[in-house]
Amino acid sequence: MNTKEYNELVEKQADGLYRFILKNIKDEAAAQDIVQDAFEKLWLSHEKIEAPKSKSWIYTAAYH
């Protein structure tokens, strides 16, 4: 995954990921933190992750 693909993923998935986490934990601040942490982990591993699998990866990371 390159920088452009990462940025596109953030733009397309951040809101949906936030709503997914918020639905499960019902705490806005914690949901924001979880989303931010998940995207940070993705960035740290972005060279190892293929772009087509990044959406699944980010949702799984945030859920756990």
Secondary structure as GFF3:
##gff-version 3
##sequence-region A 1 64
A	DSSP	alpha_helix	3	25	.	.	.	ID=ss1
A	DSSP	alpha_helix	28	44	.	.	.	ID=ss2
A	DSSP	three_ten_helix	51	53	.	.	.	ID=ss3
A	DSSP	alpha_helix	54	63	.	.	.	ID=ss4
###
